[in-house]
Amino acid sequence: MSQPDALTWSQIDTVLLDMDGTLLDLHFDSFFWLEHLPVRYAQIHQCDLAEAKAYLLTELSKNRGSIQWYCVDHWSEKLKLDIAALRAEVSHNVGYRPFAKEFLQLLQRSPAKVVLVTNDHRSGLELKLAITGLAEYLDAIVVSHDFCVAKEQQKFWREMQKVEPFDPERSLFIDDTLAVLHSAKRYGIKHLRAISQPDSKIRRNIDTEFRQIGCFSAVNKGLELALQAGGNDE
Ligand SMILES: [Mg+2]
């Protein structure tokens, strides 16, 4: 049995949540970029699949973590493909990570404000919201593309603060990308958690200073206890 995650819920007013790889299974995105896109690229541009894979891998490894890297319009133009339409072809892979929906339902019962903070492009966000119904659990959605800067950069947090103010000292932020967590830490967000298995089909072992969440059941247990205690520390 996993132990409750020792988050001090009475000290948390705002819960900032990443989407891909945190609330939702990263398999949708990994499968699309690494498997489906090369196949469709090779079909549409009539080239060899191995060649398409090698080319796309090289291109995708460039500028990782920049807003351009997350931008569907950029990739559509560069690859001469309708990326949003191709992503919709594998939308059956969109789904919650284990116990993530239950986590959101528990958060609804808590006084904390729940904000989705994503680097995904609006087209991907809309697709995922339509499939999962995720928006009903959220108080706000912040899309880094609106500020033209990714969560990996400090400027993102300063811009977000202007439209969706939060107290970093009393905020929890959960993300699967370590560079993003480091950026959040540098900005001063006090409570941080990393997702250890963002993609249900790919095992990863990360060595990180951040406490890790495997699935949300341990977090849920801690939050449930806090709710039962009326918001007191566990
Ligand atoms: Mg993520």
Boltz pocket constraint, residues with backbone or C-beta under 6 A from the ligand:
constraints:
  - pocket:
      binder: B
      contacts: [[A, 18], [A, 19], [A, 20], [A, 21], [A, 22], [A, 175], [A, 176], [A, 177]]
      max_distance: 6.0
